[in-house]
């Protein structure tokens, strides 16, 4: 099924909206006979926002690889052959494509997205990165926290306002869904960047590079033999890197890179250095422009776009090379149509050239977004990037109203299986709590006795399941914050072997300190970097044996997940719910489904 959208403006828009309360309103979209109008347009402050309708159909495919004929003389007759069991991989498609279509709207447009789950026996939900969901926190896409999972062969309708411009994502909630095709770019343009910004307004061509991995090989926009074309060389690349357990250096042959935005937050372009290469981590979203070295080249030529694993670390992540081509006629770089051709593109690996040593570039630095190698002189840390002017609230410089310390740790438990076989389990926890999802919909029933009996965190007594003799405390870890309070959050990674990537829903944070070491001596060395313009992020790396300090103002009331995006399933125990409350909460529609009633095919419409 193809992507479809319907943009309504002016009087049509006014007729489709209804105010439900003083604190929130929701679009009521009746079936309209209006002509479909694209929401991908030049944004203008004087124009009415549009209602942008999309339909996303999610399916799951499997394929086999690695099969080969073998001979087993002990079991087969002479000369007989059998087929060695091949590995079975699975991936997701959105509207028949590996990596879903890009949804493009203008700032303040309203989205109405119908999601249909056609996966037998598997429920899903979609999260929308970068959006505050200020009036619709129940559209954040967290199963059992803000919505019921979308059950097999049912449909759910997301409705919210795109209030944050930038390069964003929609993706399946689990890490496996997100990195195996249930993902797509969500581009929100703004009048400022298209008309007023001295840098962004001249970069009208803004292709998306969505990097994923399947069966060990990288692809861009669902393709492994991908080429970016450009007629004039003025590109604003919207780069999204969704590759779990891997990091890659990005570099472009004979080009420098200028970072324009990170996690949808525009940087101070006048203070940003040219970058020779960038070390990417899972979940990062950034905007770049490409600066070609030397005089213009009139002849047709390809430049290599290289993704290389770090040279000084053991890594099973492979190298990939794609191409940038200047000076030819327009050629689409979208994926081939149809599931069979998509499957062919995914399985057939390209022939890569042999890696060549990196060139010495004294005039440009490297940017390490993971923070691992930025102690070197010529390597920049993420906090070295200058945040946008006027983004950092002055109130955060003077202090905070609430402070939270979250210590991330893991330990190994040994036990015996049902047949006496040894079992080794890794238990992850934050402050000793291993996060587990509730059995009732939290946003719908916050005072449910079953939920409260299984909640931990703050000053609450431990639930019965966390008795010291059990050796494991699985509970719904919740921390409470007053709306409008200034918050300092200290993330302490006590794990000496693993880096963790965290994404905070509904809020943006300012990184004010990063220090190596997690013990008390390291904490004593921390000095908050509050001068200037700290970088605003919503996805950050907490390096092994290190501490990251962030501050933010809890403006949005609701239930917001501090999410460990590296978990292949719903959670591996490292999540925390931040309950921002005690202010007028957005009203939940009366017909919003409660999960215990969400049985059988149904179509939810607000």
N, C-alpha and C positions, 0 to 999 in steps of 0.2 A: 504494500500500500504506500502510495506516495505521500510526501509531506504536503499538507495543505494549511493555508492560513487565510484569515479574513480580517482586514483592517477597517475599522469603522471610525469616522471622525465627526466632529461638529454635532449637529442635532441628533444624529444616529447614536453617538456616544452617550449623550445625556439621557436618551430614552432607555438605555440599557443598564443604568446604574441606579441603585437604591441605597439610601443610608439606613443601616440597621441600628446604629447606636451612635453616641457622641464620640466614641473612641475609635470606631472602625467602620469601614463600609466595604462591601463586596460586590463585584460585578454580577448582575443577574443577566445572563445572556440567553435571550430567547432565540429560537430558530429564526434566522434572518434570511430574507431573500436578496440581501444586498450583494452587489458585485464584489468578488474577492479583490482586495487591494493589498499589495505587499507592504509589510511593515519595515522592510529594508529600504531606507530612504535617507535623504538629507534631513537632519533634525533641525528644527526651528523652534525657538522658545515661544513664538507667537501662535504656533499650531496647537490644536487640541491633541492630547494623547490619544492613542488608538487602542482598540481592543484587538489583540493579535491572537488568532486561534491557530493551534497546531494539533496534530494528531501523531502520536508515537506508538507504534506497534512493536512490542518486544517479543523476540523469539530466541530459541537456543538451538545451536547446531553442533554436531559432533563430527569429527573426522579421525581417521586412523593414520598413523605414520610409523615407519620403522619396521614394517613387516618384511620377512624374507623367508624363502623356503629352506627347511633344514631336514636332515635325515636322522631319525632316531632308530638305530639298529636293534635296540632292546625291545621296542614295542611294535615296530612295523615289519611287514614282510620285506624280503629283499627287493631293493630298488624303489620302495614306496617313499613318498615324500609327504611332509606335513608343513603347515605354515606356522612359523614362530608367532606367538601371540603379539600383536602389534599394540603400541601404546595408543590410548584413546584420549584425545583432547577435545575440549568443548569451548565454544565461544558464543557470544551473544550478538544478535543483529537488531538494529533499530530501523524499522521501515525497510527491511531486507538488506541493510548494509552493515558491514562490520565497521564500527564507529558511526554514530548517528549523525543526522544532518545538522548543520549549523543553524541555530535559531538567532536571527538578527532583529533587534528592535531598537527603539529610541528610549532614552531615559524618561521615566514616568509613564511609559506605556503599560497597559494591563495585559497580562498573559492569561489565556485560557488554554490549558494543555490537557488534552484527553490522552491518557496512557492506558493501553490495553495490554494485558499480560497473557501471552499465548504459550507460556512455558508450562508443560504438564507437571503438577506436583511441586511447584516452586513459587513462593511469593516474592515480591520485589517492592521497592519504593525508590523514588528519585529525590536526590538532594540537589539544590540549586545554590552553587557557591557564590559568595560575594554579596548576596542580597540580604538586607536587614530583616525582611519579613515583618516589618514594624507593626503592621495592622493585621497580619495573617500568620502568626507564629505556628499555627496548626498546618501550614503548608510547607514546613521546613523539610519534610521527607525522612524523619527518623522513626523507624517502626517501633510501635508500642510506647513511644514517648510523645510524638506529635501526631501520629496517624496510625491507622491499622495497615498492616502490610496488604499490598494489592494481591489478592489470591489468584490462583490459576484461572484463566478464562473469565476474569472480571475486568472492569474498567474503573478508573478513578480520574477525577478532574482536578488538576491544580489550578488555582486562581490566585494571582498576586500581582503586585505592582513592581516593575523593575526600577528600583530607586537608586541603584548604584551603577554608574557607567564603568565600562572596562571590559577586559577579557575574562570571561567566567566559564563555568561548566555546568552541565546537568549530568548526573551519573548515578548508577546504581549504588545503593548504600554500602553493600559489602565491598571489601577490597578486591575480591575475585571478579565481581561484576564490573567494577570500575576499570580494572586493567585488562579485561577480556572482552571489550567491545561495547558494553552497556554504558556508553559515554558519548558526549557530543559537546561541541563548543556553544557557548551562550554569549553572544556579543551584544553589548548594550552601548550604543553610541550616544554622544551628547552634543548639544549645540556648541558648547565651549570648544571641544576638540576639533569639531568640523569647521568652525568659523573664526574663533578668536585666538586659539593657541598659536603662537608664532612657529612652533615646531610641528605639532600634530596636524594643523590645518592644511599643510602642504603635502601631507602623506595620505592621499586619497585611496590608494590601493593598499588594502589591509588583509592579505590572505592569512588563513589559519594554518598553523603547523601543529597538528595534534599527534604527538609521538606516543605510540604504544608498542607493546611487544607480545608476540604470540609464538609459541613453540621455539623460544630462544632467539628470535630474530626481530629486529626493530622494523617498524613501518610508520609512515607518515600519512595521516588521513586514511588509514585502512589499506595502504599500498606499500609494497616493498620495492617496487621499481617506480619511484615517485620523482618527478622533476618540477621545480618551481620555475615559471616563466615570467619575464618582465620585459615590457617594451621601453620603459623610460628609466628604470632603475630606482625609482622612488617608492620604496616598500616600507610599510609598517607591518612587521611580522607579528602576528598574535600567536605566540608559542605556548603550547601546553604540553607538559611532560608527565605522563601517567604510566610509569614503569616501576613496578614494585621490586624491591631488593636489588636495585641497580642504580648506578650513577654514571653519567657520561659527561665528558667534556664536549661542548659544542664549539666548533670553530668553522669559519668559512674562508676558503682559499682566497688570498689576496684581498681580504676585507677585514675591517674592524667593525665592532658592534657597539651601538649606542643604546643603553637601556633607557627606555622611556617610562615604563610603569612596571610595578610588581604587585601581584595579587589584585590588580585593578586599581591600584593607587599610583597616581602620577607623581613622578620624581621631579626634583628641581633640575631641569635640563641644563641650565647654565653651569651647574656645579658638578655635573656627571662626567666622568672621564670616559675616553674611548677604551673599549675592552677587546683584548685579542681573542680570548676564549672564556667560556663560562661553564662551571661545573654544576650540572643540573641535579636536582633531587626530586623524588616522587611528589606529585601534587603541585609543583610550581607552575604559576601562570605569569607570563611576562610579555611585555611589548618591546620590540626591538626595531631599530632602523639599521640598515646595512650601509657602511661607508666603504666604497671601493677605493683601494689605494692606487696611486698613479693616475696618469691621464686617462680620459674616456677612451673606450675601445669601441670602434665602429663595426668591427667584424663580429660575426656570430661566434659565441664562445660559451663553453660550459665551465662553471666553477664548482668545486667539490664542497658539499655541506657534510662535515665529518662529525660523527658521534663516536667518541673514543672513550673506553673505560680508563679510569685513573691508572697511570703508569706505575705508581709506587705502592699499589695495594693489590692483594690477591683478589681476583674477580672472575666470576664465570660469565660475566656479561660480555657479549660480543661487540665488535665494531661494525658500524654501518656507514655507508657513504651514499648520499643522494646528490642531486645536481641543481644548480641555479643557472638558468639560461637567459641571456640578454639578447635583445635585438632580433626576435623572430615574431611571427604573427601569433595572435592569441591562440593558446591551446589549453583546453580544460585540464585541470589537474584533479578533478573529482574522481571518485572511484568508479570502476566499471559497473554497469547496471546488471542486476540479477544476482541471485545467490550463488549460482554455479561459478560465474566469473569472479565473484568475491572470494569464494573458496579457493579458486586457482591462484589468485594473487597472494593469498595468505600462505599457501603451502609451498609455492615455488620460490626458493631463495634466489636473490641476485648474486652475480659473481662480483665479489668486491676486490678492489685493487689491494695490493699488499700495503700495510701501514707504512707511512713514511714519517721520519722524525719531524717534530714540530720545529718551525722556523724560530729563530731568535728575533724577538720583537721588543727592542728596548723602549720604543715609543708608546707601547700599549701594555696594559696590565691584564692579568687574569682575575676573574671574579669567581670565588668559591662560595656558592650559595649554601653549601653544607656547613661551612665554618671549620672544616678539618685542617686545611693547609694555609689559612689566611694569616698565620704568624709570620710567613715569609714576606719580605719587603715588597716584592712585585705581585703579591696576591692580595686582592681586596676581600674583606669580610662583607657579609650582608649589611651589617650595621654601618659600614663605610659609605653606603649609598645614601645620598642626601634625600630625605623625605620632602614631600611637597610643602611649600610655604603655607603657613596658617593651618596646617592639618593637626598639629600637636596642640591640644587644649592647654592653656596656661595654668588651669587649675591642677593639672597633673604634675606640673613642675613643683608645686608647693607641698605636695604630699598626697595621702590617700586616706580613704575612710574605712576600707576593709583590705585585709591582707591574707592571702592563702599560700600555703606551701604544699606542693604536691610532690612527694618522693616516689619515683618510678623504680620498681625493682622486680626481680624475678628470682625464683628458686626452684630447685629440682626435687621432685618427690619420687621415691621409689616404692613400688608396691608389686603385688603378684596378681597375674591375670587369672581367669577362671580355670585354666589348666596348669597353673603353677608357673607360667612363663613370666619373666620379669617385665615390668612396665615402668618406664621412666617418663614422667610428666613434668612439663615446665609450667609453673604457676606464676602468672603476672599479676601485679597488684599496684595500686596507688594508695599510699599511706596505709598499707596493709589490707586494703579492701580490693577484692577481685570483682570487677563490675559484672553484673548480670541484669538482663532486661526484665522489666516487670511483666506480670501476667495479666494486667489490666491496662487499658489505655490511660497513660498518666495525665495527659492534657485534659482529658474528659472527666476523670475521676481522681483529682488530686488528694481527696480526703478518704479514699477507699481504705478500709481497715486492713485488707489483705496487702495493699501496697505499703502502708505505713509499717506493717509488721515485718517488711522485708527491706526497709530503707535504712541506710547507714550514712555517716558523714556528719560534719558539724559537731554539735554537742549532744546528739542523740545517743541513747543507749544502744548497745549492739543488739541486732536481732538474734533470735534463738539459734539460727543456722550458723552463727559466728562464735559458738562456744569454743573456748581455747582447746578443748580436747579434739575438735574436728580437724585442726591444722589447716583449715581453709575457710576464709570468710567471703562467701559469695553473696552479694547484696546489690541493691540499687544505690550507688554512691551519689548523693545529692548534697550540694552546698548552696546555701541561701544568700542572696545579695539583695540589698535594698535598691530599688530603681533610682537611678540618678547618682548613685554612689561612685566615688573614684576607687578603683580596685588595683591593687598590686598583686600579681600572681607570680610565684616563684616555682619554676619547673626544675626539679632536681633529678637527674638521671643517675641513679646509683648502680646501674648495670654497666659493667666494664667492657662488655662485648658487643652491644647492640645500640645503634642509633634509632631514635623514634621520631616520626613526623606527626605533628599534631595539627589539626584543623579546628578552629573555634567557629561554631555556627552563630549567626546572628550578630556578631560583634567584630570589630577590627581592633587589633592591639598594637601598641607601640613597644618595640624591643628597646629596652633601656640598659641592658647589661647582659653580657655573655662571659662566663669565666670557666676555666678548666679546673676540674676537680669538684667533688660533691660534698666533701666533709666540711666540718665547722671552720677549719683553717681557710678553706677556699672561700666560704661565705664571708669571712672577715675581710677579705681583700676586695669585695665588690664595691664599686663606686658607680652610682647611677649616672648615666649619660643623659642628662636632661636639657642640656644647652643645645641650641640650634634646632634642627628638625629631625627627631628620631624617625626611623623608618616604620611605616604602618604596614602590618601584615595580617593575614588570617590563617596562613599555613607556615609553620616554622619547624625547623629541625632542632631536636634536643640531642646533642651529641652524647655519645657514651662518656660516662664519668665527667659530666659537666653540668652547669647551671645556666638557665636562661630566665631572665626577669623581664616581665612585660607589665605594662600599665594600660588601663582603658577606663572609659566612663560607661557604666552599665545603663545605657539609654533605653534599651528595648526590653520591655517586660515580656516574659515568656520562659519557656524551658529550652535552654541552649546547651548543646552537647559539646564538650571538649573531647574531641574524637581522635583516637589513634588510627590513622588511615592505613597503617600497615597490616591490620588484621584481615585475613582472608575471608572471615565470616562476619557475623554481626559484631562480635567483640571478642577479644582475647583477654579481657579483664582490665584494660588500661583506660577506660573512659570515665568521665565525670559529667553529671548533669548540673549545670549552673541555673538555679531557679531564681530568676530576676523578677521580683514581685513587689507587693505592697504599694502598687500604684494602679490606676484604672487599667484592668486587663482587657484585651480585646475579647469581645463576645464570641463564643464558639457557636456556629449555627446550630439551631435545634435539631436539624436532621443530619448533623455530622455523625458518621457511623461509630458506634462503640464496638470494639473488636469481638465481644462475645456474641453480638448479633450479626456480625459480618460473615454470613455463611451463604454459599451458593452464588450464582451469577447475579450481579446487580450493578447498576450504573449510578454512581454518586454524583449528584449535581447540587451545588449550593443554591 
